């Protein structure tokens, strides 16, 4: 089934219910579906053919979801690009994905106009461009039904972070997106009466599948913010209509220090933490302050959304929950052997939401799977007897010091127990004696004084000696992705640059 057909189904059942909220503007399902129909037929009139690539390079706005569903309705493939890409990064991804059409906003129009001639882009749709968003909509038809697409047809291509070299274009099919979106809607018990707040960038897989697509297929309301601004987010939540909240660990870490948090969150029934693991201590503080469980799941761009879920009524803090219907998880060693319960190894997954592959990269696609079906995550995890998965750390983040394995997350969990720490990030750095040494980057809480010696003494009673950081660096901010995720690779790069 075409992913966009979910919008049509929700419109059939809830035509007058609110679908999208942006600022002061509210759009019903009937209005939302009408605009996507007009845009889809407008694109077809402009010459779009099924299976062709259409890029979206824009910040969060009302136009983003309308463009997304319209492209899919017309049988196109959405190329989802971060709005903050540099000109060089944008050029590289456009050369790789080769879209015929591109949606953008006014801020990026100049950059894109400078690239379009060499990238094969025939038409750019922009509020201030030669072809405006409203012009394409006005040329289309109100009555239209999504073009039939096979479940294995590519629906969306999202680019991974590109920790080394060229980012990979993850091809997600209509089935890849429909399956996890349905699971999310079920696991979160989303109903037509819910309003989900999305302040995360819509180009990110979590926002576009987990939040947006699952919300729309449930007939619920999606409130979109241009980006994450602390004051705006708190104001919107305090207004009392939002029932579901999604954020990255750094946001929750800041929230637990707020006065009157209980009042602000009084109407929130469900909250979810994405992007990376959050410290159990922060989860405890959140529960204590708000009465709400902080839910986690496990997934990646290549799985379209969550493969495991910490369910509402079977919540185990510190784990990422149990496998969702239709998926399987195994723990394997470096040779691909399946490990028994309780043993640590690489998390491997299979199911209907595993990616089709990497665009124009068969070698990387082959390397990403065991036996062509079990997706390798690159994460170290362990399953318990009840089927709960705990993520220990990233394989690439593992620190080997003096022959001992140190998982940064374990050290970070211990550091967060110190009341003076707002945020922390642990990395490994080269060491002539130990091979690698454990280094802790710390952001102290405001008006709190902590020292390296004090932290070291604090940690010595909580960690084995080889796990206690040998170096402590205090700072005021961490480099973060557009989704708010701490970029450890950038912290490590900067550290190595300073210590050449």
N, C-alpha and C positions, 0 to 999 in steps of 0.2 A: 504494500500500500504506500502511495506517495505520502511523505511526512506531512505535506500541506493539507491532506484530506482531514487531518485531526482538527484543523481550524474550521473546516466546513461542518464537521459533526457537532462541534461545540456551538457553532452558530445556529444549527438546526434546533438544538435543545434550549439554548440560552441567548436568543437574539438580542434581548434588551438588557442583558447583564453587562456590567463593565468588563472590558477585556484589557484595555491599555490605559494607564495613567502616566502622563508626563507633565510635571509641574501642575498647573491649574487645569490642564486639558484632560478630559475623560472621553474615551471612545468605547462604544458598545461593540459586542461581537458582530452585530449586523453591519455596523459602520466599518469595522476593521476588515471584515471579509469583503465588503464592497470595494474598499480601496485596494486590497490585494488583487481582487479580480480585475479591476481596471488596470492596475500596473502590469499584471501578468499578460493580459491581452494587448496592452500597449507595447510590451517587449516583443511579443510575437509579431505584431505589425511592423516593428522595426527590423525584423528578420531573424530573431533568436530561434535557434533550432534545438530540439531536445538533445540533451547530453552536452551542450556547449557550456563553457565556463563563463560565469559572471562574477566579478569580484566586488566585495564590499570592503572599502577602506574608510571607515568613518567612526566617530565616537558615538556613544550611546545617545539615542534620540528616538522619537516616534517613527522616523523613517526606517530605522534599522530593521525591526521585526517585519514591517510591511514589505521591505525589499526582500528579506529572507524568504518569507512565505510566498511572495509573488514569483521569485525566481524558481522555486520548487514547483509551484503550480504550473508554470510554463514548461516544466520538464528540464530546466537548466540545472547546472551544478554550481553551488555557492562556494566561491573562494573567499574564505574569511581571513582578512588581514588586519593586523593591529594598526590602529590609527596613529600611533606614535612612532612608527617605523621611520628610520632615517631615509633620505632619498636613495642612498646606495642600497640599503636593505630592501626598500620597496622595488627598486629596479631589478634586483636579483630575483625576488619572488614573482614578479610579473613575467620575467623572462622564463621562469620555470613553469608557471601555471598557465600562461598564455590565454587570459580571458579576452573575449570579444568586446564585452561591455563592462563598465565599472561604475559603481555607485560611490560617491564620496561626499564630503562636506566642504564648506567654503575654505576652511583652514588648510586643506590639502590640495585644493584645486590647482594652485600654481605649480606645485611639485609634479602633479600628475600630468598637467598640460605639457610640461617639459619632457616627459617620458613617453607619452602616448604614441608619438610617431614611430619610435623604434621598437615598441613592444607589441604591435599588432592590435592595439586597442582601437576599436572603430568608433565607439560612442561612450562618452562620459556623462553620467547623469548627476547633476549637482544643483542645489538651490540657486546658486549664482552663476551657473554655467550656460553654455549655449543651449543645452537640452536640460530643462528643469524637471524636477521630480513631479511637480504638479502638471506640467505639460504632457508628460508620458501618461499620467493617470487620466487626464481629461480626454486623451485619445482612445482610451480603452473602453471595455464593455463591463457593465455591472454584473451581468449573468455569465458565469463561467464555472466550469468544473475542472478540478485538477487533472492534468494529463496523467494517464496511467503509466506508472513506472514499475519495473520489476524490482523485487526486494533486493536483488544483488546489484542494481544500478547505483552508481555513485551519486550521493546527494550533496555532500559537503566535503570540502578539503580544508583542513586546518593545519597550520604549520607549528611544529614543535619548537621548543626554545632554541635549539641549535647550540648546544653547549660546546661543540667542536665543529667548525666548518659550516657547511651549508645546512640550514634547517630542513627537516624532512616534511613533505606534504602528506599528511595522514588522510587517506581516502576512506570516508565513512559512507556506507550505503544507507538506503532508506530503512532497511531492517536494522542495521547497526544503531540507528537513532531511535526508531520506534520502540525497540525492545527495552532499552534502559529507561527511556522516558516513561513508559508504562510502569516499569518497576518502581521508579521514583515516586510516581503519583500514588501507587499502592502503598509503598512503605511509609510515605509521609502522610497517608490518609488525606490527600488533597481533595477538597470539595469545591463546589461552585461558590461557596461563601467565603473562601480564602482570598487573601490579598498577599502576594509575594513581593518582597522588595528586592530589586536588583540594582545594586550600585557597582557591581563588578563589570568589567568590560565584556560586551556581548560577543566579541570575536573569540573569546575563550570558551573551550569546550564545556566547562562547568556551567557557565552562564547560559550558553545557547541551547544546551541539551537538558541539563539537570534543572535549571530554573525556568527558562523561557518555554521550551517545547513541552515539558511536563505540565506546566501551569496552563498553557493554552489547551492541551488535550483534555484537561480536567474541567474546563469551563470556568476556571478561576480567573482572578484579576492579576495582571502583572503591572507593578509600578516601577518605572524605569527612572533612574537618576543619571545625569550626565557622567558622573564619576563618583569616587568616594571622597566626600567632604564630611568630616566628623560632625560639624555643627548641623549641616543639612540632614544627614542621616538620623541624628538624634531627634531633630525637630519633626521629621516625617513619622518616625516611630512613636514619638510622644503624642502626636495627633490622634493616635488610637485606632486607625483603620487597618494597619498592617498586621497580619497574623503570622507570617512566616518570614524569617530573617536568615540571610546567608552571608557569611564573611570568612576572611582568612584569619589565621591565628593571631597575627599582630593586632587586628582590630579588637578581638576579644580580650587580648592582654591589656589594651588601653581601657576597654569598657569596664573591667572589673575594678578599676580605681575610681570610677565616677561616683559622685554623690547622687542619691535619689535614683539609683539604677533600678530599684524595685518598681518605682512609679513609672519610669520611662518604658519599661518592658511589660507593663501590666497586661496588655492585650495580645502579646506575642504568645502563641501556643506551641510554636516549633522553631528551633534554631539549628543550623547546620554549619559545621566548620569544614572548609575545603582548602585545597592548595598544598598543604603539608601537615605533618603531625602537630598536634597541640599538646602542651605539657599537661599531665594529669592534674597538677596543682592548680593550673588556671581553670580547668574544668570543675574542680572542687569548689573554687572560689565563686565561679559563675553559678553553680547549683545552689550554693549557700546564699548568694545575694538575690537570685531571681526565682529560685524554685524550679528552674527549667533544666532538663538534661541537655547537654551540648552533644548533638549527634555527629558522628563521623561515618564515613564510608571509605571504600578504597576503589580507585580507578585511575585512569590516565587518559590522555588524548586518544591513544590507540584503542581504548575500550569504550569510547564515547561518553561514558559516565561510570557510575558505581557498579562494581562487580560484587562487592560485599557491602552490607548495611548494618549499622548498629541500630537495631529496630527499637521502636518506641516502647514496647512492652517487654523487651529482653535486652535492656541496655547494660553493657559492660564497659565502664570507663577504662580508657587505655587501649582497648582493642578497636578494630575497625569493623567489628561485627561478623555476621555469617553471610554465606554466599546467597545471592538473590536467585529467584526462580529462573531456571534455564541455563545457569552458568555453573562452572566447576572451577575449583582451585586446587592446585597441587603444590607441594614444596619439593624442589629438586636441588641436587648438588651440581657442582660445576660440570660434571660429565653427563648430566641429564637424567641421573637415576632418581627415582621417586623416594623421598625420605619418609620415615615413619612419623606418627604424631609426636609432637614435642621437640622435634629436631629443627634446627635453623637451617634455612637454605633459600634459594631464589624462589619468589612467588611466581607461579606460572598459571595461566588462565585459559579457558576456552568457553565459547558460547556464542549466541547470535549477535552479540555486540562487539566481537573482535574485528578490528579494522580489515578492510579489503586488502590493504597494503600501502606502501609508500609510493607516491606518484613518481613515475619515471626512475624508479630505483629498485629493481628486482633483487639485487644483491643484498641490500639492507633489509628488504622484506623477508628474504629467506633466512637471514641471520636472526630475525626477530622471533622466529618460531622454532619450537621443538616439534619434530614430526609433522610440520606444516599446519598444525592446528593449535598447539599450546603456545600462547603468547608469553614471551619472556619479559618480565617487568623491570629487571635490573634492581629490584628491591629485595632485601633480606627480610624474611618473615617466618612465623611459626604458627602452626595450627594446634589448638588444644582439643581435648576429647569431645567437647561440645560443639566443635566446628567453628569456634571463634578464631579469627585471624588477628595476629598482632604484628605490626610492621616494626622491625627492629631498626632498620636504617637502609639508606641507599648503599648498594654494593660499592659504588664509586666513592662514597664518603667514608668508607671504613678506614680507620687509622690503625696502622700496625707500628707499635712502639716497643722496641726491645723484644720483638717476637710475639707480643701480646696483641690481641684484637681489641680495639676500643671503638664502640659505636657512639658517634657524637650525640645521638638523641638521648642515650642513657645519661650522659654527662650533663646535657642541657636540662633534663628532668630534675637532676639534683640541684643545679644552679638555681632553677626557678623556685626552689623551696626557700631560698633566701629572700626575705621580705624587701630588701633594698634593690632587687633586680626587676627592671621593667621588661627588657628583652635580652636575649643572648643567642649567640651562634658559635658553635664549636667546630673548628677545622683542624686538619693535620698540616704541619709544616716540616720541611726537611730538617734533619738533625744529624750531625756527624757521629754522635755517640749512639743514639737510640734508633736511627733510621728515620723516624718521624717523632715529633713531639706534639702533645695536645695543647692547642691554643684556644683560649676562650675570649671572644669579643663580647663586651658587656655594655648595655645601655642602662644606666642607673635610673631609678625612679626620681622624679623631681623632688628637690629639697631633701634628698637622702644621701648620706656620705658613706660610701663603701670603699674598701681598699683591696689591693691584690692579696696582701697578707691575711686580711680578715676573711676573704673568700676562700683562700687556700685552707685555712684552719677549719672553716665551716665544712668544706668538702671532704677533708681527711676523715671525718667520722661517718661519711655517707658513701664513699667510693673506695675501691681498692687503690693502693698507692699508684699503680701505673696508669690509672684512669684520671687521676687528679691533674688538671692542667698545669703545665710548667710555665705558661706565659698568660698574662691577663692584659687585655687592651680595652680601655674605656673609651667610648665614643658616644655621639649624640644621635646617630642615625645609621641605618643599614641600607645598602643598595637593594632595591626591590623591583620586581617585575610589574607590568601594568596591572596585573591581578592582585598585587600587594604581597606576593610571595617573596620571602627573603632569598636573595641570590647568593648562596654560599660560594658558588664558583667565582663570583666577582669579588667577594671578600677575600677568598684565597688568592686570586690573581693580584689584587692590590697589596696583599700581605707579602707575597713573593717579590713583587716589584720593589717594595720598600726595603726588603732585606736581601737584596742581591749581594 
